[in-house]
Amino acid sequence: MSFAAMAAPVALIQGASRGLGFEFCKHILKNKSLAAVVATCRNPDGAAELWGLAGQHPGRLTVLKLDVNREEDVRGAAERVKESFGRLDLIVNSSAMLHPSGKGETSLRDVSAQGTISTLMTNTVGPLVMAKYFAALLQKGSGGFGQQPAEKAKQHSGIIVNITAKVGSIGDNGLGGWYSYRMSKAALNMATRNLSIELGRGRPKVLCVSLHPGTVNTDLSRPYHRNVPKDKLFSTEHSVSCLMGIIESLNIEKTGKAYNWDGTELPW
Ligand SMILES: NC(=O)c1ccc[n+]([C@@H]2O[C@H](COP(=O)([O-])OP(=O)(O)OC[C@H]3O[C@@H](n4cnc5c(N)ncnc54)[C@H](OP(=O)(O)O)[C@@H]3O)[C@@H](O)[C@H]2O)c1
């Protein structure tokens, strides 16, 4: 077995300071005993919970500064990961905003050019730029996440997960509203599909999927929690456990699609 095949998996969680991103870090450190985690966030000095987690798992969690709107941050983080690990097995792009106001637009009246551009920058352009700088490291991964088919030509070296939202599905949109957020996630899904094609062509293959976490008890959805029935508002633990189950079952046949938290395929 080659060194790369034996090496422990390395996951990078982008947007790890709180919410689902933080939970992904916790879950992987707890359940994938040898894995290393790189947690990126825009303000490491203020990420007390991440530093606490690093203390609980000595030597396994690296915290790096990365504002996904700053291309130089993304490039710099990729250089740091290259120096420290030389490869990556999984990236989860978790960071996002609903809208700079903290609430989705309910009608055209609420739409502003700057609000829409900011939302698209963070939710769509950010994950695409992440793929640009980290693809080469994922191509050097050991395929430590997902399922490897026996056939060598179909095996993958790494996985990109873009956290999407069901409201980004054009086919599922019967209610309207939330212009910026819906548009940002629909466009993110297109980035997922494009990436799956370009990075799935050759060898080594990198898979790319969009995953919807359900409605989860985090700051992002907090303004709407009172409209959600109790059993439909997931804890971050439950949601991430479901999403990691999907990630661990991924293979080349499943790339380029959007999946709900329960593993069912979401319509575009
Ligand atoms: N919660 C839900 O019900 C729900 C439903 C569907 C989809 N989602 C999706 O799930 C993902 C995670 O959301 P969440 O619920 O965990 O939200 P959250 O608790 O509000 O966390 C958002 C995260 O994004 C980070 N972030 C925002 N702008 C950033 C930037 N420019 N650069 C780097 N990081 C940035 C925040 O960092 P700071 O701490 O620095 O602000 C924070 O860590 C998102 O993609 C969201 O769209 C959530």
The ligand as an SDF file (V2000), in Angstrom:
LIG
                    3D

 48 52  0  0  0  0  0  0  0  0999 V2000
  -29.7470   26.4220    9.4950 N   0  0  0  0  0  0  0  0  0  0  0  0
  -30.6060   26.0340    8.5610 C   0  0  0  0  0  0  0  0  0  0  0  0
  -31.7970   25.8240    8.8310 O   0  0  0  0  0  0  0  0  0  0  0  0
  -30.1250   25.8230    7.1570 C   0  0  0  0  0  0  0  0  0  0  0  0
  -31.0680   25.3590    6.2120 C   0  0  0  0  0  0  0  0  0  0  0  0
  -30.6400   25.1330    4.9130 C   0  0  0  0  0  0  0  0  0  0  0  0
  -29.3200   25.3570    4.5680 C   0  0  0  0  0  0  0  0  0  0  0  0
  -28.4430   25.8220    5.5110 N   0  0  0  0  0  0  0  0  0  0  0  0
  -27.0700   26.0450    5.0900 C   0  0  0  0  0  0  0  0  0  0  0  0
  -26.1900   25.4370    6.0280 O   0  0  0  0  0  0  0  0  0  0  0  0
  -24.9250   26.1200    6.0070 C   0  0  0  0  0  0  0  0  0  0  0  0
  -24.5020   26.4370    7.4150 C   0  0  0  0  0  0  0  0  0  0  0  0
  -25.4180   27.3720    7.9530 O   0  0  0  0  0  0  0  0  0  0  0  0
  -25.6530   27.5050    9.5180 P   0  0  0  0  0  0  0  0  0  0  0  0
  -27.0900   27.2370    9.7320 O   0  0  0  0  0  0  0  0  0  0  0  0
  -24.6300   26.7220   10.2500 O   0  0  0  0  0  0  0  0  0  0  0  0
  -25.4320   29.0710    9.6960 O   0  0  0  0  0  0  0  0  0  0  0  0
  -24.7770   29.9340   10.8650 P   0  0  0  0  0  0  0  0  0  0  0  0
  -24.8980   29.2450   12.1780 O   0  0  0  0  0  0  0  0  0  0  0  0
  -25.3560   31.2910   10.6980 O   0  0  0  0  0  0  0  0  0  0  0  0
  -23.2260   29.9460   10.4770 O   0  0  0  0  0  0  0  0  0  0  0  0
  -22.8100   30.6120    9.3310 C   0  0  0  0  0  0  0  0  0  0  0  0
  -21.3110   30.4410    9.2390 C   0  0  0  0  0  0  0  0  0  0  0  0
  -20.8890   31.0580    8.0250 O   0  0  0  0  0  0  0  0  0  0  0  0
  -19.7350   31.8490    8.3550 C   0  0  0  0  0  0  0  0  0  0  0  0
  -19.5410   32.9100    7.3840 N   0  0  0  0  0  0  0  0  0  0  0  0
  -20.4190   33.8610    6.9890 C   0  0  0  0  0  0  0  0  0  0  0  0
  -19.8190   34.6660    6.0860 N   0  0  0  0  0  0  0  0  0  0  0  0
  -18.5490   34.2110    5.9210 C   0  0  0  0  0  0  0  0  0  0  0  0
  -17.4530   34.6120    5.1270 C   0  0  0  0  0  0  0  0  0  0  0  0
  -17.5030   35.6650    4.3110 N   0  0  0  0  0  0  0  0  0  0  0  0
  -16.2980   33.8790    5.2020 N   0  0  0  0  0  0  0  0  0  0  0  0
  -16.2060   32.8190    6.0050 C   0  0  0  0  0  0  0  0  0  0  0  0
  -17.2160   32.3930    6.7970 N   0  0  0  0  0  0  0  0  0  0  0  0
  -18.3660   33.0950    6.7460 C   0  0  0  0  0  0  0  0  0  0  0  0
  -20.0340   32.3740    9.7530 C   0  0  0  0  0  0  0  0  0  0  0  0
  -18.8410   32.8610   10.3170 O   0  0  0  0  0  0  0  0  0  0  0  0
  -18.8000   34.0330   11.4440 P   0  0  0  0  0  0  0  0  0  0  0  0
  -18.9180   33.3230   12.7660 O   0  0  0  0  0  0  0  0  0  0  0  0
  -17.4930   34.6720   11.2300 O   0  0  0  0  0  0  0  0  0  0  0  0
  -19.9540   34.9490   11.1710 O   0  0  0  0  0  0  0  0  0  0  0  0
  -20.5660   31.1010   10.3980 C   0  0  0  0  0  0  0  0  0  0  0  0
  -19.5170   30.2550   10.7920 O   0  0  0  0  0  0  0  0  0  0  0  0
  -25.1370   27.3430    5.1210 C   0  0  0  0  0  0  0  0  0  0  0  0
  -24.6100   27.0760    3.8430 O   0  0  0  0  0  0  0  0  0  0  0  0
  -26.6460   27.4980    5.0560 C   0  0  0  0  0  0  0  0  0  0  0  0
  -27.0680   28.1480    3.8850 O   0  0  0  0  0  0  0  0  0  0  0  0
  -28.8110   26.0540    6.7930 C   0  0  0  0  0  0  0  0  0  0  0  0
  1  2  1  0
  2  3  2  0
  2  4  1  0
  4  5  1  0
  4 48  2  0
  5  6  2  0
  6  7  1  0
  7  8  2  0
  8  9  1  0
  8 48  1  0
  9 10  1  0
  9 46  1  0
 10 11  1  0
 11 12  1  0
 11 44  1  0
 12 13  1  0
 13 14  1  0
 14 15  2  0
 14 16  1  0
 14 17  1  0
 17 18  1  0
 18 19  2  0
 18 20  1  0
 18 21  1  0
 21 22  1  0
 22 23  1  0
 23 24  1  0
 23 42  1  0
 24 25  1  0
 25 26  1  0
 25 36  1  0
 26 27  1  0
 26 35  1  0
 27 28  2  0
 28 29  1  0
 29 30  1  0
 29 35  2  0
 30 31  1  0
 30 32  2  0
 32 33  1  0
 33 34  2  0
 34 35  1  0
 36 37  1  0
 36 42  1  0
 37 38  1  0
 38 39  2  0
 38 40  1  0
 38 41  1  0
 42 43  1  0
 44 45  1  0
 44 46  1  0
 46 47  1  0
M  CHG  2   8   1  16  -1
M  END
$$$$
